[in-house]
Every structure is written in structure tokens, then in C-alpha cells.
Amino acid sequence: MNRRPCMVIRCIALMILSCVLLSGCTLFKRPKQKSAQTDGKKDPPKALTLMEQETEKIIKSIEDIRKEREKLQREQMKPSKAEGVEKQGGLVRQNEQQGQNEQDQKQQGQGQQSQNQQGEKGQQQGQQAEQPKMPVLDWNQIEKSVEAIHTAWNNFEPDAEVEGISPEDISGFEDRLNTLTEHIMSRAEEETLSVANELYSYYPEFMNLYKHKQPPEVKKMKFLARQMLLYGQQDKWPEAKALIADMRRAWQTAKARMQKKDEALNKKIDAAIQDFAYMIDKEKINLAQLKGQILLKNLEQIK
């Protein structure tokens, strides 16, 4: 007679236990698994991050100064307002001026001619004074950047091989850093920009050994875009065109490794690569520079 109440109690107990277990599944979530990109990898050392930032700073300082110079040069090529009015006057005004000059020449003596020469000299000096000065690089600031890279490299180098960086890359990076420093000390602008970009090419390989949010291939694309522009400025178009395929491959790898994809931004970069590659293929350096800057700005937005 007492078995039935016992069975009821057991059933109730089983129901309560089931509810507890089911609620436990919702309350205690499983920890997220680490992505294949970051599993077992450490954060990049501060020294490595600092080296990349200071190298970028050197490159951008030279690029910015060059853009300012090119803009000023274009402005100086434009005809002045006074010149435009004079051209609109046509031959009538020129003939009138010519007749007046003939009369003046008859009336003026040697003393007047001397005064005219002095006036012309003063006018030339005034025109020279009005011309804007071309911007110059802040070499002292660039020296500070390269000194910071040397210090950071000294902190990073002892652990570089332990972290997985090959002896060849260690030797190559140090050689490029020393060469860069020599060009900076001798104030060689073209060589400084070129070698700074070569130094930058090592950072994607170094960063691949650590955790990252932005795929290191994005940095490789920045190096490639700048190298293509440098080749274009040197009229080395075959070398520039040869890097287009490398850039496309790097971008496909970067998209595959993104943790959080921004589809809208990725489409903009797809279009920017297409436009930039087209201008490189057509050997149009001015348009390639414009399209290259757009591409670089888009790449900087990848987080």
C-alpha cells in the first residue's frame, strides 16, 4: 500500500532534477573557442608594434611633404590673373604697347635706361620674394624615429629567433635598418623613402607569429602599394606591374583571415585595388598616386 506514494515522490524528484539540468544548460554557456588565427599565440611585443609605427611615421612624413611640393608646383604652373587679362587684350593691346615703347625709347637717354634696368632688377627680386618656399622635411624628427626603432629592435632582437623569426630575416631586417639610418644621416630623401618601405616589408612576417585582429597581409598590401608607386616614379613599370598579382593574393588571404568582416569596406577595397591596378597597368603615375592613396586610406580602416 505504501509503494504508490513512494513512486510518486520519485517521479517528482526526477522531474525537479531534469528541470535543474535543463536550466543549467542555459545558465552556463560554453566558453568560445579561440580562432585558428590566435590559438596558442601571444600578443605582439610592444617593441615590435613600436617599430612598425615609427617606420610608418617616417614613410608618411616623406609622402606628405612630397604631396605638398607637387601641389605648389602645380599652382606655379597656373597662369596668373594678370596674365589672363593681358592675353584677352589680344594683339590690339600689344600693338598699342609697342607703339608707346617706340616713343619712349626715342625720348629716353642712357640715364633713363639705367633706371629701367634697376627697376627690372627690383621687380625680379620682388617676384622671387613672392614665390612660396618649398616645404622641407623635418630630418630631426625622422632621426628620433629611427633612433626609437634601434632601441626597440635591441629589446626585441634577443627573443626574435626564439619567437620563430628566421636568422635570415633577423639579419635582413638589421641590414635594412642600418642602411636606412645611413640615408637619414646623409639627408638622402629618395633613398630614405625606398629603404624605409623595404624595412616595412618585414613586419607582416613578424606579426604573423602573434595574435592579431587586423590580418598581417594588410600591412603587406601597404608595402606593395607603396613599392609599386616608387617603381612608377622611377619609370620602372614592368617591376610595378609584376606586383599586382602579389597584391591580389595578399588581399584574398587577408579577407579569409578576418575575424570580423566589414562587407561594405571590403567591397570598397576591391574597387580600389581594381582602379589602382588599372592605372599601374596604363602607366599613369599621377592617377596611380591618387588611386593608391585611396587604397591605403581604406586599408587603414581595417580593424
C-alpha positions as CSV (number, residue, x, y, z in Angstrom):
1,M,0.0,0.0,0.0
2,N,3.0,2.4,0.6
3,R,4.6,1.7,-2.8
4,R,2.4,4.1,-4.8
5,P,3.3,7.3,-2.8
6,C,7.0,6.3,-3.0
7,M,6.8,6.1,-6.8
8,V,5.0,9.5,-6.9
9,I,7.8,11.0,-4.8
10,R,10.4,9.5,-7.1
11,C,8.7,10.8,-10.2
12,I,8.5,14.3,-8.7
13,A,12.2,14.2,-7.7
14,L,13.2,13.1,-11.3
15,M,11.2,16.0,-12.8
16,I,12.8,18.5,-10.5
17,L,16.3,17.1,-11.3
18,S,15.5,17.3,-15.1
19,C,14.5,21.0,-14.8
20,V,17.6,21.8,-12.9
21,L,19.8,20.2,-15.5
22,L,17.9,21.9,-18.4
23,S,18.2,25.3,-16.7
24,G,21.9,24.7,-16.1
25,C,22.4,24.3,-19.9
26,T,21.1,27.8,-20.5
27,L,22.7,29.5,-17.5
28,F,26.3,28.1,-18.0
29,K,27.4,28.8,-21.6
30,R,30.4,27.1,-23.1
31,P,33.4,29.3,-23.4
32,K,34.1,30.4,-27.0
33,Q,36.8,28.6,-28.8
34,K,39.8,30.6,-29.9
35,S,40.1,31.1,-33.6
36,A,42.7,29.2,-35.6
37,Q,44.5,32.5,-36.2
38,T,45.1,33.3,-32.5
39,D,45.1,29.8,-30.8
40,G,48.2,29.5,-28.7
41,K,49.7,32.8,-29.9
42,K,50.7,35.7,-27.7
43,D,50.1,39.4,-28.2
44,P,52.8,41.1,-30.2
45,P,55.5,42.6,-28.1
46,K,55.3,46.4,-27.6
47,A,58.8,46.8,-29.1
48,L,57.6,45.2,-32.4
49,T,54.5,47.4,-32.5
50,L,56.5,50.5,-31.8
51,M,59.0,49.7,-34.7
52,E,56.1,49.3,-37.1
53,Q,54.6,52.6,-36.0
54,E,57.8,54.6,-36.2
55,T,58.6,53.2,-39.7
56,E,55.2,54.1,-40.8
57,K,55.8,57.6,-39.4
58,I,59.0,58.0,-41.4
59,I,57.3,56.9,-44.7
60,K,54.2,59.2,-44.2
61,S,56.3,62.2,-43.3
62,I,58.1,62.0,-46.7
63,E,55.0,61.2,-48.6
64,D,53.1,64.2,-47.1
65,I,56.0,66.6,-47.9
66,R,56.1,65.3,-51.5
67,K,52.4,65.9,-51.9
68,E,52.7,69.5,-50.7
69,R,55.6,70.1,-53.1
70,E,53.7,68.7,-56.0
71,K,50.7,70.8,-55.2
72,L,52.8,74.0,-55.1
73,Q,54.4,73.1,-58.4
74,R,51.0,72.7,-60.0
75,E,49.9,76.1,-58.6
76,Q,53.0,77.8,-60.0
77,M,52.2,76.3,-63.4
78,K,48.8,78.1,-63.5
79,P,48.7,81.5,-65.3
80,S,48.2,84.4,-63.0
81,K,45.1,86.6,-63.2
82,A,47.0,89.5,-64.7
83,E,48.4,87.2,-67.4
84,G,44.9,86.0,-68.3
85,V,43.7,89.6,-68.7
86,E,46.6,90.5,-70.8
87,K,46.0,87.5,-73.1
88,Q,42.4,88.6,-73.5
89,G,43.5,92.0,-74.6
90,G,44.9,90.4,-77.8
91,L,47.0,91.9,-80.4
92,V,45.4,95.4,-80.1
93,R,46.9,96.0,-76.7
94,Q,50.2,94.6,-77.8
95,N,50.4,96.9,-80.7
96,E,49.5,99.9,-78.6
97,Q,52.1,99.0,-76.1
98,Q,54.7,98.5,-78.9
99,G,54.0,102.0,-80.3
100,Q,54.3,103.6,-76.9
101,N,57.5,101.7,-76.3
102,E,59.0,103.1,-79.5
103,Q,58.1,106.6,-78.5
104,D,59.6,106.1,-75.1
105,Q,62.8,104.7,-76.5
106,K,63.3,107.8,-78.6
107,Q,62.8,110.1,-75.6
108,Q,64.8,108.2,-73.0
109,G,68.5,108.6,-72.7
110,Q,71.1,106.4,-71.1
111,G,70.2,107.6,-67.7
112,Q,66.6,106.5,-68.1
113,Q,67.7,103.1,-69.4
114,S,69.8,102.7,-66.3
115,Q,66.8,103.4,-64.2
116,N,64.7,100.9,-66.1
117,Q,67.4,98.2,-65.6
118,Q,67.3,98.9,-61.9
119,G,63.5,98.8,-61.9
120,E,63.6,95.4,-63.7
121,K,66.1,94.1,-61.2
122,G,63.9,95.2,-58.3
123,Q,60.9,93.6,-60.0
124,Q,62.6,90.3,-60.4
125,Q,63.7,90.3,-56.8
126,G,60.1,91.1,-55.8
127,Q,58.8,88.2,-57.9
128,Q,61.4,85.8,-56.3
129,A,60.3,87.0,-52.9
130,E,56.6,86.3,-53.7
131,Q,57.3,82.7,-54.7
132,P,56.3,80.3,-51.9
133,K,59.1,78.3,-50.3
134,M,59.1,74.6,-51.0
135,P,58.4,72.6,-47.8
136,V,61.3,70.7,-46.4
137,L,61.5,67.5,-44.3
138,D,61.9,67.6,-40.5
139,W,65.0,65.5,-40.5
140,N,65.5,65.9,-36.8
141,Q,62.1,64.2,-36.2
142,I,63.0,61.5,-38.6
143,E,66.2,60.9,-36.7
144,K,64.2,60.5,-33.5
145,S,62.0,57.9,-35.2
146,V,65.0,55.8,-36.4
147,E,66.6,56.0,-33.0
148,A,63.4,54.7,-31.4
149,I,63.4,51.8,-33.9
150,H,67.0,50.9,-33.0
151,T,66.1,50.9,-29.3
152,A,63.0,48.8,-29.8
153,W,65.0,46.4,-32.0
154,N,67.5,46.0,-29.3
155,N,64.7,45.0,-26.9
156,F,63.1,42.6,-29.5
157,E,66.1,41.0,-31.1
158,P,67.2,38.7,-28.2
159,D,63.8,36.9,-28.4
160,A,63.3,37.2,-32.1
161,E,64.7,33.8,-33.0
162,V,63.1,32.1,-30.0
163,E,59.7,33.5,-31.2
164,G,60.2,31.8,-34.6
165,I,61.8,34.5,-36.7
166,S,64.4,33.1,-39.1
167,P,68.1,34.1,-38.8
168,E,67.9,35.3,-42.4
169,D,65.0,37.7,-41.6
170,I,66.8,38.9,-38.5
171,S,69.9,39.6,-40.5
172,G,68.0,41.2,-43.3
173,F,66.0,43.5,-41.0
174,E,69.1,44.7,-39.2
175,D,70.8,45.4,-42.5
176,R,67.9,47.4,-43.8
177,L,67.7,49.3,-40.5
178,N,71.4,50.2,-40.7
179,T,71.1,51.3,-44.3
180,L,68.0,53.4,-43.5
181,T,69.9,55.1,-40.7
182,E,72.8,56.0,-43.0
183,H,70.5,57.5,-45.6
184,I,68.7,59.6,-42.9
185,M,72.0,60.9,-41.6
186,S,73.1,61.9,-45.1
187,R,69.7,63.5,-45.7
188,A,69.0,61.4,-48.8
189,E,65.3,61.7,-49.2
190,E,64.6,59.3,-52.1
191,E,66.8,56.6,-50.6
192,T,65.3,57.0,-47.2
193,L,61.7,56.5,-48.5
194,S,62.7,53.5,-50.5
195,V,64.6,51.7,-47.7
196,A,62.0,52.6,-45.1
197,N,59.4,50.8,-47.3
198,E,61.8,47.8,-47.6
199,L,62.1,47.7,-43.8
200,Y,58.3,47.8,-43.5
201,S,58.1,44.7,-45.6
202,Y,59.4,42.6,-42.7
203,Y,56.6,43.5,-40.3
204,P,53.9,41.3,-41.9
205,E,56.1,38.2,-41.4
206,F,57.0,39.2,-37.8
207,M,53.3,39.9,-37.0
208,N,52.2,36.5,-38.3
209,L,53.8,34.9,-35.2
210,Y,51.4,36.7,-32.8
211,K,47.8,37.2,-32.2
212,H,46.2,39.9,-34.4
213,K,42.9,41.4,-35.2
214,Q,44.0,43.0,-38.5
215,P,45.5,40.3,-40.7
216,P,49.2,41.0,-41.3
217,E,48.6,40.7,-45.0
218,V,47.0,44.1,-44.8
219,K,50.5,45.5,-44.0
220,K,51.9,43.5,-46.9
221,M,49.4,45.2,-49.2
222,K,50.5,48.6,-47.9
223,F,54.1,47.8,-48.6
224,L,53.3,46.5,-52.1
225,A,51.2,49.6,-53.0
226,R,54.0,52.0,-52.0
227,Q,56.6,49.9,-53.8
228,M,54.5,50.0,-57.0
229,L,54.3,53.8,-56.7
230,L,58.1,54.1,-56.2
231,Y,58.7,51.9,-59.2
232,G,56.3,54.1,-61.2
233,Q,58.0,57.3,-60.2
234,Q,61.3,55.7,-61.3
235,D,59.7,54.7,-64.6
236,K,60.1,51.0,-63.7
237,W,56.7,50.0,-64.9
238,P,57.4,46.3,-65.6
239,E,58.5,45.9,-62.0
240,A,55.4,47.7,-60.7
241,K,53.1,45.6,-62.8
242,A,54.7,42.4,-61.6
243,L,53.5,43.2,-58.0
244,I,49.8,43.5,-59.0
245,A,49.3,39.7,-58.7
246,D,51.0,39.7,-55.3
247,M,48.7,42.4,-54.0
248,R,45.6,40.5,-55.2
249,R,46.8,37.3,-53.5
250,A,47.6,39.2,-50.2
251,W,44.1,40.7,-50.2
252,Q,42.4,37.3,-50.7
253,T,44.4,35.9,-47.8
254,A,43.6,38.9,-45.7
255,K,39.8,38.6,-46.3
256,A,39.9,34.9,-45.4
257,R,41.7,35.6,-42.1
258,M,39.5,38.5,-40.9
259,Q,37.7,37.8,-37.6
260,K,35.0,40.4,-38.2
261,K,34.3,41.2,-41.8
262,D,33.1,44.6,-42.9
263,E,31.5,43.7,-46.2
264,A,30.9,47.3,-47.2
265,L,34.6,48.2,-46.6
266,N,35.8,45.1,-48.3
267,K,33.8,46.0,-51.4
268,K,35.4,49.5,-51.4
269,I,38.9,47.9,-51.2
270,D,38.0,45.5,-54.0
271,A,37.1,48.5,-56.2
272,A,40.2,50.5,-55.0
273,I,42.5,47.6,-55.9
274,Q,40.9,47.4,-59.3
275,D,41.3,51.1,-60.0
276,F,44.8,51.3,-58.7
277,A,45.9,48.2,-60.7
278,Y,44.4,49.7,-63.9
279,M,46.4,52.9,-63.5
280,I,49.6,51.0,-62.9
281,D,48.9,48.9,-66.0
282,K,48.3,52.0,-68.1
283,E,51.5,53.6,-66.6
284,K,49.7,56.8,-65.4
285,I,51.7,57.9,-62.4
286,N,49.6,60.9,-61.3
287,L,46.4,58.9,-61.3
288,A,48.1,55.9,-59.8
289,Q,49.2,58.1,-56.9
290,L,45.7,59.3,-56.4
291,K,44.2,55.8,-56.5
292,G,47.0,54.4,-54.4
293,Q,46.3,56.9,-51.6
294,I,42.6,56.0,-51.7
295,L,43.6,52.3,-51.3
296,L,45.9,53.0,-48.4
297,K,43.3,55.0,-46.6
298,N,40.8,52.2,-47.0
299,L,43.3,49.6,-45.7
300,E,43.9,51.7,-42.6
301,Q,40.2,51.4,-41.7
302,I,40.5,47.6,-41.3
303,K,40.4,46.7,-37.6
